Amino acid sequence: MQTQVALIAVWEAANRICSKRLVPFLPTLCEALTRHGRLPCSETVRKNLLSMSPATVDRLLASTRAGIVPLREARTPHKSPSLRRRIPVRTFTEWTDAKPGDCEVDLVAHCGTSMGGSFLYSLTVTDVATTWTECTGLLFRDQETTLAGLVRIRAQMPVVLRSFDSDNGTEFINETVFAYCTREGITFTRSRPYKKNDQCFIEQKNGNVVRRNIGYDRFEGMKACRTLDELHSVLRLYVNFFQPSVKLIEKTRQGSKTIRTYDKARTPYQRVIDSPHVSSETKEGLTAQYLDLDPVLLLERLRACQDRLWAQAIAPPSARASRPPVANLPATPAAATEDVPSPERATSSVAPAAGDTYWRKARRPYTTSGKPRTWRTREDPFEAVWEEVLAMLHDAPYQPAKAILERLQQRNPGIFPDNHLRTLQRRVHRWRTEQAVAAQDEAQRPRQAAPIAV
């Protein structure tokens, strides 16, 4: 008992370090504490302290540690550690041999200043070799919606998707996306946790493309998602065909200086045309599309989409000022401006307050075989009132499932206990996902049939 009390005193004096650091330091620390009268103990207790192993220290300190409130909560372990082990890690140094089709992917949250509730996301995919960037809006951050966005982006890209690298979020690291990549022959890799530089290419596009053109506001709902998709459809043309960028070729150190060598500034379209790994048919199609695009009209349409999207922001900034027009250029033929807002309407919208820049900086259960379970093991408790639940959802699509359950409990006392909440949350989540995927597919269909007219 005396030995344990002395050990606790020594451990507290060492600022509660771990046993493997404490044990080698015990002789020096005990001597210092004794010299200043901080460790009054017998010689026997001192010998017991100095002969302890790290395991013995942990065992004697277990009860004391259990009563200490941690400074922060322990991190929640990943839901699928076995799946993470099957996906190889790819660092930023392993992109030296990238070819067209090797991509990085990430999500950008349009949550404003709060991560609470439901809000929109932008799914961004950038090709490492050509810097070609595609974006699409997501109504939710789950595996089914993310996979549907990846499929849409894959159909839009001019290069064949060979591989893609993601972070460790569960929207990417899941059986649904992993099975799709395995089935389609796409190499799936991931970055190291908390190492954003492993995804330096996509992080750059998140800032230069998404944040620069959309900002940091909060957006919610299907209407804002449709407007976000419309903005992305114009943004992809303007960025990929008319926004040049430079790529780092070499970086060397000379003393305290870092010397970086960049290539000539080129657009993603030019890099695709110059690549020997892209087919001639793809290059001919891109060239024909490029000749039909007017950069000024694209920019006008982009700003008009921004104005409509920012008008739907949740709690938009109160102080704003007018922004200057795009440019004083000759008027274009009437046929070319069909369905395009006039320059006055497109450029007279609002912008942030003066002094700021124009661009606002605002489980599904699986079986052991890895296949999704499609059968029910219990009777659905909400089958009889599901039409009533759908009516509530149509009135307020983003209300919490808990609020719906409370209303059901008030109308049907004693039928729906509190432990049915998780079942209702799953049903509501599945309904929202189906609505989001169906609405986004419907919104994409006209653009696939008829290219954007500019």
HELIX and SHEET records of a PDB file:
HELIX    1   1 GLN A    2  ALA A   13  1                                  12    
HELIX    2   2 SER A   19  ARG A   35  1                                  17    
HELIX    3   3 GLU A   43  LEU A   50  1                                   8    
HELIX    4   4 PRO A   54  ALA A   66  1                                  13    
HELIX    5   5 PRO A   81  ARG A   86  1                                   6    
HELIX    6   6 PHE A   92  GLU A   94  5                                   3    
HELIX    7   7 GLN A  143  GLN A  156  1                                  14    
HELIX    8   8 GLU A  175  GLU A  184  1                                  10    
HELIX    9   9 LYS A  196  GLN A  199  5                                   4    
HELIX   10  10 CYS A  200  LYS A  205  1                                   6    
HELIX   11  11 ASN A  206  ARG A  211  3                                   6    
HELIX   12  12 ARG A  212  ILE A  214  1                                   3    
HELIX   13  13 GLY A  221  PHE A  242  1                                  22    
HELIX   14  14 PRO A  268  ASP A  274  1                                   7    
HELIX   15  15 SER A  280  LEU A  291  1                                  12    
HELIX   16  16 PRO A  295  TRP A  310  1                                  16    
HELIX   17  17 PRO A  343  THR A  347  1                                   5    
HELIX   18  18 TRP A  386  ASP A  395  1                                  10    
HELIX   19  19 ALA A  401  ARG A  411  1                                  11    
HELIX   20  20 ASP A  418  HIS A  420  5                                   3    
HELIX   21  21 LEU A  421  ALA A  449  1                                  29    
SHEET    1   A 5 THR A 133  LEU A 138  0                                        
SHEET    2   A 5 LEU A 120  ASP A 127 -1                                        
SHEET    3   A 5 ASP A 102  HIS A 110 -1                                        
SHEET    4   A 5 SER A 163  SER A 166  1                                        
SHEET    5   A 5 THR A 187  ARG A 190  1                                        
SHEET    1   B 2 LEU A 248  GLN A 254  0                                        
SHEET    2   B 2 LYS A 257  TYR A 262 -1                                        
SHEET    1   C 2 ARG A 320  SER A 322  0                                        
SHEET    2   C 2 VAL A 350  PRO A 352 -1                                        
END                                                                             
